[in-house]
Amino acid sequence: MIEQPAYTGFGFSDGEWGLLVGLPQSVLTAASAAESDGTRRTMAENAAGLETIAAGRESASPLVAAVAGEIVARVGDPDSGEELPVIAPADPGAMIDDVLVRAGEANALLAARVDEGEAGAYKHWLVKIAEQVVGAASSGGLLGIGGESISDSERRFRDRLAHVLND
């Protein structure tokens, strides 16, 4: 007997599932790219984002738990010391805009396919990932002292994401 992919139980196509599984890591990368922080701070942001993604495996939402489980299976488990590579997009603004467009597509998809509770849990999880990433390392300051805990550009990305998702 051939085991069916997880997404078939939720009624998604392979492409739709790809959108839902790819979006959390894209949100992490976009939130990190919202402010150029340097490698050390970006690594801290990546770690915070991956922890938040991995924590989704314990969600009461079967959709969030399944998506989080698939992401961790693909990129690694932070509990076993896995780290994401630092990604510095060539055009952070265009990358952020693309992530927001895809978030809007995911919002419409979820509204059409799952109940409000599942949709709300997924959208809230995405915003939480962004919040954890932008709050993981201060921006500005000198030698790691001072600076803002969340910069205006980071806050703007998080707020735009929440607006697109109606969360």
C-alpha positions as CSV (number, residue, x, y, z in Angstrom):
1,M,0.0,0.0,0.0
2,I,1.3,3.4,-0.9
3,E,1.2,6.0,1.8
4,Q,-0.5,9.3,0.7
5,P,1.3,12.6,1.3
6,A,0.2,14.6,4.3
7,Y,-1.3,17.4,2.2
8,T,-3.9,15.1,0.7
9,G,-5.6,14.8,4.0
10,F,-6.1,18.6,4.1
11,G,-7.4,18.7,0.5
12,F,-4.4,20.6,-1.0
13,S,-2.6,20.0,-4.3
14,D,1.1,19.5,-4.4
15,G,1.6,23.1,-5.5
16,E,-0.7,24.5,-2.8
17,W,1.1,22.4,-0.1
18,G,4.4,23.7,-1.5
19,L,3.2,27.3,-0.9
20,L,2.1,26.6,2.7
21,V,5.4,24.7,3.5
22,G,7.7,27.2,1.8
23,L,6.1,30.3,3.3
24,P,7.3,30.0,6.9
25,Q,10.9,29.8,6.0
26,S,10.4,32.6,3.5
27,V,8.8,34.8,6.2
28,L,11.9,34.0,8.4
29,T,14.3,35.1,5.6
30,A,12.2,38.2,4.7
31,A,12.0,39.3,8.4
32,S,15.7,38.9,8.7
33,A,16.3,40.8,5.4
34,A,14.1,43.7,6.5
35,E,17.2,45.2,8.3
36,S,20.8,44.5,7.4
37,D,22.2,43.3,10.7
38,G,25.5,41.6,9.9
39,T,26.2,37.8,10.0
40,R,26.2,37.3,13.8
41,R,22.8,39.0,14.2
42,T,21.4,37.3,11.2
43,M,22.4,33.9,12.6
44,A,20.6,34.8,15.8
45,E,17.5,35.8,13.8
46,N,17.7,32.5,11.8
47,A,18.0,30.5,15.0
48,A,15.0,32.2,16.6
49,G,12.9,31.7,13.4
50,L,13.8,28.1,13.1
51,E,13.0,27.5,16.8
52,T,9.5,29.1,16.2
53,I,9.0,27.0,13.1
54,A,10.0,23.8,15.0
55,A,7.7,24.7,17.9
56,G,4.9,24.6,15.4
57,R,5.2,20.8,15.5
58,E,3.5,21.0,19.0
59,S,0.6,23.1,17.7
60,A,-2.9,22.1,18.5
61,S,-3.6,22.9,14.8
62,P,-3.1,19.7,12.7
63,L,-2.2,21.9,9.7
64,V,0.5,23.9,11.5
65,A,1.9,20.7,13.1
66,A,2.1,19.0,9.7
67,V,3.7,22.0,7.9
68,A,6.2,22.5,10.8
69,G,7.0,18.8,10.8
70,E,7.7,18.8,7.0
71,I,9.9,21.9,7.3
72,V,12.0,20.5,10.1
73,A,12.3,17.2,8.1
74,R,13.6,19.2,5.2
75,V,15.9,21.8,6.8
76,G,16.9,20.2,10.1
77,D,15.8,20.2,13.7
78,P,17.2,23.0,15.9
79,D,16.9,20.7,18.9
80,S,19.8,18.6,17.4
81,G,21.9,21.7,16.6
82,E,20.9,22.2,13.0
83,E,21.3,25.8,11.7
84,L,20.0,27.5,8.6
85,P,22.5,29.0,6.2
86,V,22.6,32.8,6.2
87,I,20.8,34.1,3.1
88,A,21.4,37.6,2.0
89,P,19.0,38.4,-0.9
90,A,20.4,40.6,-3.6
91,D,17.3,42.8,-3.5
92,P,15.7,42.6,0.0
93,G,12.8,44.9,-0.9
94,A,11.8,42.7,-3.9
95,M,12.1,39.6,-1.8
96,I,9.9,41.0,0.9
97,D,7.3,42.1,-1.6
98,D,7.3,38.6,-3.1
99,V,6.8,37.0,0.4
100,L,3.9,39.3,1.0
101,V,2.3,38.4,-2.3
102,R,2.7,34.7,-1.5
103,A,1.3,35.3,2.0
104,G,-1.8,36.9,0.4
105,E,-2.1,33.8,-1.9
106,A,-1.9,31.5,1.2
107,N,-4.5,33.6,3.0
108,A,-6.9,33.2,0.1
109,L,-6.1,29.5,-0.2
110,L,-6.7,28.9,3.5
111,A,-10.0,30.8,3.4
112,A,-11.2,28.5,0.6
113,R,-10.0,25.2,1.9
114,V,-9.9,25.0,5.7
115,D,-12.0,26.2,8.6
116,E,-11.3,29.5,10.3
117,G,-9.5,27.9,13.3
118,E,-7.0,26.2,11.1
119,A,-6.5,29.2,8.9
120,G,-6.1,31.5,11.9
121,A,-3.6,29.2,13.6
122,Y,-1.4,29.1,10.4
123,K,-1.6,32.8,9.9
124,H,-0.9,33.6,13.5
125,W,2.1,31.2,13.4
126,L,3.6,33.1,10.4
127,V,3.3,36.4,12.2
128,K,4.8,34.9,15.3
129,I,7.8,33.7,13.2
130,A,8.3,37.2,12.0
131,E,8.0,38.6,15.5
132,Q,10.6,36.2,16.9
133,V,13.0,36.9,14.0
134,V,12.8,40.7,14.2
135,G,13.1,40.7,18.0
136,A,16.0,38.2,18.1
137,A,18.8,40.7,17.7
138,S,19.0,44.4,18.2
139,S,19.8,46.6,15.2
140,G,22.3,49.5,15.3
141,G,24.4,50.4,18.3
142,L,28.1,49.9,18.6
143,L,29.8,46.6,19.3
144,G,26.5,44.9,20.2
145,I,25.7,47.6,22.8
146,G,22.6,49.8,22.4
147,G,20.5,49.9,19.3
148,E,16.9,49.2,18.8
149,S,15.3,45.9,19.7
150,I,13.1,46.2,16.6
151,S,13.9,48.6,13.8
152,D,11.3,50.6,11.9
153,S,11.9,48.5,8.7
154,E,11.5,45.3,10.7
155,R,8.3,46.6,12.4
156,R,7.0,47.6,9.0
157,F,7.6,44.1,7.6
158,R,5.9,42.4,10.5
159,D,2.9,44.9,10.3
160,R,2.6,44.5,6.6
161,L,2.6,40.7,7.0
162,A,-0.1,40.8,9.7
163,H,-2.2,43.1,7.5
164,V,-1.9,40.8,4.4
165,L,-2.9,37.9,6.6
166,N,-5.7,39.8,8.4
167,D,-4.1,38.6,11.7
